[in-house]
Every structure is written in structure tokens, then in C-alpha cells.
């Protein structure tokens, strides 16, 4: 397994040789490079560090702490903390940056360093590339004994994160409490098992916990896809719950289960949250209704565009990746945005995907409209997705393949900001190369699963013909 280096940090499986997998040497090298990027050696730094519950978390956490102290930076130790929690902590404490030790939805043997700037947001491409350059530069002079860093604070920030979510004006805490929702939670044995049940209890919910002990021994594949969620689907029905809540190991993605055990759909997490935020923003406005904007990436469902426009707002898209979504949200002053993997970004709290915010917004929506999750899902535009990938043979240039595809398709509206997306009247297909693997991803969406699968298959065949 090759160590994966990207603008947002590094990730890999634990152990092995440096350069392959993620070793202690890699952790120290890249943490030091990040501290140098922030200005270590030039001025005193304070950096927040938090981790999920995966098995290697404590090991990597100690290495990160030591590398930061050795580079002369002070550390705010957040312990086990969600990705959005670390993001909020950076701005709350006025830190210079933050490191999140998590491999997100990757399996138990993986870990990673996710890097934040002083705004609590992920580094952009230029910043991330500078960190990678510094990791290969051995010229850094480490500070003398009197200038090494120290752990200035050890704090459990999870409760403060919850309080900040509940304090949002748009969250109808009392209305939710009056509904007394019964909610089943699957936190895949990570930090969400600490945070999500507590948030729900603070909202007056009766909580049924499964896989909530933060042992790092994930009970199932940690990516919140329908095929991995059979246990909670059955539990929602058997406990006669109003809904089920599923988060990934670092709690930036949110999937929901309807009261009959069916999946609400990760794509529709953002749709529901946006529906509520737009309607509340309009109803609370003392001025004339202004054009409200939403943003998602090019591979996310068209349902957000349909919904936003039906409510009088304006929709914008971005390249795939949280940093790109956030950049576009800021450009258009979006009221809400995110990604179709269950990632909700609500800028009134912070510019980052946050499952806690998503839960609070959607429960507020259910309480205010007095509807079930199943009824809510049926009210939204119906789309179905087909997600595929093609492995390229050695020597094949994915950019060249996409360029050739562009010239053989003479219908649809083409968007080349991130690979090639082609919009048709009732469907779309998005072809994009992977930054870490020799593959082309082929995503399609249509009004039926059959149509989506057929559209995706059509383009898979065309690519295969070009690569033979």
C-alpha cells in the first residue's frame, strides 16, 4: 500500500516501510512540516489536536504531540474529538491551526493527518502543496530546550461543540424536545458514540445505542452505505423508533434511516437540511425576500438544485472536495451547502461538514412540520444514483481518455471544471479521474435506478472501448 499524500494531509495503513503505509517516521516528518508551514521557528504557535477512536489513534496522537512540541509549538489536546469539533475548537481558542487524526470512513487499519488553517478549515491546494514540499526539506533547525513547546490545555471539547449547535437560532430545541423522538444511533465504535447520543438526549430524545462504545473495533465497514447498515435498519423497526442516525468514525458524514427501516439516502441528508434552512431564513427575514444560495459539488444530486429553485433560491456547484465547496459557498454567500455523502455545511456555525449540525437541523424540521422521515423523503424530487469506477491499464492517461469522451458525445451540456460532467434534461453523468488511484470514476443520476445504471453503463462501455 502506498502512502497517500494530498493537499489535505497524509493517510495510509499503519506500519511497514517509510514511504509505504503510514509509519511513525512519516507522522513526525509531516507534522513537523505542517508546523513549519504555520511559522514554527519564526513565532510561537498554538495548535489544536484531536482524534477519532481508531486503534492507532493514541499512538499517532503521541507522535503528533511530540513532533509539535519539538518544533516549538504549543498543543491544545482535545483527546477524542470529532472532525467538526476540532474545526470549531481552532477558532474558539484562537489557535494557529489544527490536526485531526482520523482516516474518516477508511477501515480500521488506516489512519491519517488532516490539516487545518487558523480559520478552522482545510488547507487549500497551494497551502497543502507547500506542506508537502517542506516535508522533503531537511534544513529546519529545531529549537533549543527553552523554546520547545508544551501542552497548554487538555480539554474535552465535545460538550462545547454540542452547546454551540443547540445555541444556533435556527435549531428549535423546545419543539424537538416536545416530540420525544426515539432515535437509534450507530456510531461504528468511534467518537460519535460519545457525542451523538449526548446531543440527542439534550434534545429530549429517547436514544437506543448500537456500536457506540468508542473501541475502534468497527462493527462493520465504517462507510455509511446501505449495504453496511442492515443492523440499524432492523433495530429501527424492532425498537419502533422514529428514525435511525448513522455517522462515520470522525462524524462529518450523516446518514439517516426511516421509521420503516428503509434508507433516507445520504444524498438527501443535505436536501432536508437545506429545505429547513432556506424556509427558516425566509420566514425570519424582516426584509424583502432575497435570493438565497446553496452549493454542492458536481457529483451530488440534482435534487438540491431542484429544491433550492422551487423555494426561490439559487443553486451553485463546485468541484468535488470540501475545500472547493467551501470556497464556492463563500463566493456566493450560501446559506447552506455540502456534499452528497451526507456532509452538511452550515456556515452560521463553521465552514465544515458537521453531522451534529445536520441532526439538529433535520430534527427541527421534523418537529416543526410534524411529519415522519419517510413522508419527508417522499416529498423531495426523486433521483437515483449509479456509482462506478474503471481501472486503467498501465500507461493510460485518464485526462486524455476524458478528452476523447468529450469529443464523441455530441449531446448534453458539458462542464469541465472537474473531469467531465454532462447534464441531460432528466439525468447527468460525471466522469473524473482519481487523484490517488489509476481509475476513472463514473457517476450517473436519473429519475429511476434502471435509467441511472444504464446511463453509467453506456459511458463505462465508451471508456473501455477507448482504452482497449
CORBELJO-V994798 format. One line per field, one symbol per residue. burial: 1 if it has 9 or more other C-alpha atoms within 8 Angstrom, else 0. A space follows every 50 residues. Layout:
# CORBELJO-V994798
burial=???
This chain:
# CORBELJO-V994798
burial=00100011111111000101111101111111111111111001111111 11111110011011101111111111111111111111111000111111 11101111011111111101111100111111011000000010000110 10010111001101110100111011100111111111111111111011 10111110111101110100010100011001111110001111111111 11111111101011111111111111111100000000000111111101 10111111100011111111011111011000011111111111111011 11111111111111111100011101100000111110010100000100 11011100000001100111111100111111110001111111111010 111011001101100010
